[in-house]
Amino acid sequence: MLAWKRSRKILLCVTGGIAAYKIPDLVSRLRKLDCEVEIAMTEAAETLVSPLALSTLSNRRAWLQSDFLASSRGFEIPHIHLADWAEVVVVAPCSANTAFGVAQGRAGGIVEAALLATQAPVVLFPAMNVHMFENPATRRNLEILTQRGVRVVDPAFGLLACGYEGKGRLPDTDLILEEIAYALSPRRDLAGKHILVTAGPTREYLDPVRFISNPSSGKMGLAMARTAWYRGAEVRVILGPASPAGSAHGLEIHGVVSTLEMRDAVMENLEWADCIVKAAAVGDYRAEEKADHKIKRNTGGNDQERTFSLSLVQNPDIAAEVGARKRADQLLIGFAAETDDLVANARAKLERKGLDVMLANDVSAPSSGFGVDTNVVHMISRTGGEISISGSKEEVADAVWEELITGGLF
Ligand SMILES: Cc1cc2nc3c(=O)[nH]c(=O)nc-3n(C[C@H](O)[C@H](O)[C@H](O)COP(=O)(O)O)c2cc1C
């Protein structure tokens, strides 16, 4: 977990959408990150989710509409106090009515007034009936807010409380947390950059049901992608058959299966990329011929005699091909999974494949390699630099970007 995601000050504005019932879970998750959460609610929200539940989970009072103009609160001016205190303001769910009010600059209640007063980034999660969401009036209000620098996050598609199916659901808590992290990210130093990441394993099918693969989870590649997104980059991930471990929100995912498919996808996106990160564990070999039908067991002779021979051919070396084809202004970063002579092997690969930076990890060590959440990498650059970075895969990924940027490599 990146340190800057923890212990932040979040003003959570809850408005009168039926999805308000999901907000206690969000508060609880934010508290587990040691965040301080102030809650402000509209009157409509109070009818849909209990202020008592929210204040219990946030371990603070919930600010209600009745606090807005209460004579006993005049000395605090609650909406200004909340607006100034917050590092980020989140409106979840945001009703069509509140979106309209904020777009118009209305300050009729504690939520609207705090939103008008705050200088902090605002992230808004509209959630409503699909026809309400698609109504040109709502679209216009959300557009106005976007133009004003508010981050408006599209609702999810699915079955809605009103019985319709369509776009209008409050996104999952994980996605909301990712958007909050994005808003709080301390740096946007990769803004305008296009980053192409390969991640996960590949599968080389022998027949329709069997394949050669490896235990790569895609975690390191996705961590590289996600941390680049936090820094403002546009990120495309060519992902082998692994379900994204951790969030893939904000990333453009292109799913592939085999090494040849991964190669084609990389080449299609090569022109677009300013930086290519090759973090996938690509299969070096594939079956010379893939059987159309399931390969049957051999029934003749005894078990010792029942051998099966498989002829393999080498796959193209994607990193080397990119290294040979890339423009001088494109940065190519590779990962080397090694089990021995880590640095020497990695440096030899860097030279042979034309990489700019190699991140070498010892996959035989318990704290680095396949599937685990931590990693230890030796970052070796073409210009001779070499450092060791360790931590969670997300921490390692972020430190790699930091090193590339501060070291003037990117
Ligand atoms: C049961 C119920 C559910 C509602 N759900 C939503 C909703 O999901 N999204 C929405 O924009 N409005 C919804 N509304 C309408 C809002 O509650 C209504 O427009 C209200 O005035 C919003 O006030 P507020 O923006 O101050 O919270 C719902 C109303 C009711 C009665």
The ligand as an SDF file (V2000), in Angstrom:
LIG
                    3D

 31 33  0  0  0  0  0  0  0  0999 V2000
  -36.9470    5.6760   -2.7010 C   0  0  0  0  0  0  0  0  0  0  0  0
  -36.2970    6.7640   -3.4810 C   0  0  0  0  0  0  0  0  0  0  0  0
  -35.1180    6.5180   -4.1340 C   0  0  0  0  0  0  0  0  0  0  0  0
  -34.4930    7.5080   -4.8650 C   0  0  0  0  0  0  0  0  0  0  0  0
  -33.3330    7.2110   -5.5160 N   0  0  0  0  0  0  0  0  0  0  0  0
  -32.7190    8.1710   -6.2480 C   0  0  0  0  0  0  0  0  0  0  0  0
  -31.5040    7.8710   -6.9170 C   0  0  0  0  0  0  0  0  0  0  0  0
  -30.9780    6.7520   -6.8810 O   0  0  0  0  0  0  0  0  0  0  0  0
  -30.8970    8.8780   -7.5960 N   0  0  0  0  0  0  0  0  0  0  0  0
  -31.4350   10.1330   -7.6700 C   0  0  0  0  0  0  0  0  0  0  0  0
  -30.8290   10.9910   -8.3160 O   0  0  0  0  0  0  0  0  0  0  0  0
  -32.5980   10.4160   -7.0520 N   0  0  0  0  0  0  0  0  0  0  0  0
  -33.2430    9.4820   -6.3350 C   0  0  0  0  0  0  0  0  0  0  0  0
  -34.4130    9.7650   -5.6910 N   0  0  0  0  0  0  0  0  0  0  0  0
  -34.9460   11.1250   -5.7490 C   0  0  0  0  0  0  0  0  0  0  0  0
  -34.1860   12.0230   -4.7830 C   0  0  0  0  0  0  0  0  0  0  0  0
  -34.2000   11.4720   -3.4740 O   0  0  0  0  0  0  0  0  0  0  0  0
  -34.8170   13.4130   -4.8040 C   0  0  0  0  0  0  0  0  0  0  0  0
  -34.6020   14.0060   -6.0650 O   0  0  0  0  0  0  0  0  0  0  0  0
  -34.2960   14.3090   -3.7140 C   0  0  0  0  0  0  0  0  0  0  0  0
  -34.8930   15.5680   -3.8520 O   0  0  0  0  0  0  0  0  0  0  0  0
  -32.8100   14.4520   -3.7840 C   0  0  0  0  0  0  0  0  0  0  0  0
  -32.4040   15.3810   -2.8150 O   0  0  0  0  0  0  0  0  0  0  0  0
  -30.8950   15.6850   -2.5130 P   0  0  0  0  0  0  0  0  0  0  0  0
  -30.2240   15.9370   -3.8120 O   0  0  0  0  0  0  0  0  0  0  0  0
  -30.9330   16.9100   -1.6700 O   0  0  0  0  0  0  0  0  0  0  0  0
  -30.3460   14.5380   -1.7820 O   0  0  0  0  0  0  0  0  0  0  0  0
  -35.0690    8.7870   -4.9530 C   0  0  0  0  0  0  0  0  0  0  0  0
  -36.2630    9.0290   -4.2870 C   0  0  0  0  0  0  0  0  0  0  0  0
  -36.8640    8.0400   -3.5860 C   0  0  0  0  0  0  0  0  0  0  0  0
  -38.1730    8.3300   -2.9110 C   0  0  0  0  0  0  0  0  0  0  0  0
  1  2  1  0
  2  3  1  0
  2 30  2  0
  3  4  2  0
  4  5  1  0
  4 28  1  0
  5  6  2  0
  6  7  1  0
  6 13  1  0
  7  8  2  0
  7  9  1  0
  9 10  1  0
 10 11  2  0
 10 12  1  0
 12 13  2  0
 13 14  1  0
 14 15  1  0
 14 28  1  0
 15 16  1  0
 16 17  1  0
 16 18  1  0
 18 19  1  0
 18 20  1  0
 20 21  1  0
 20 22  1  0
 22 23  1  0
 23 24  1  0
 24 25  2  0
 24 26  1  0
 24 27  1  0
 28 29  2  0
 29 30  1  0
 30 31  1  0
M  END
$$$$
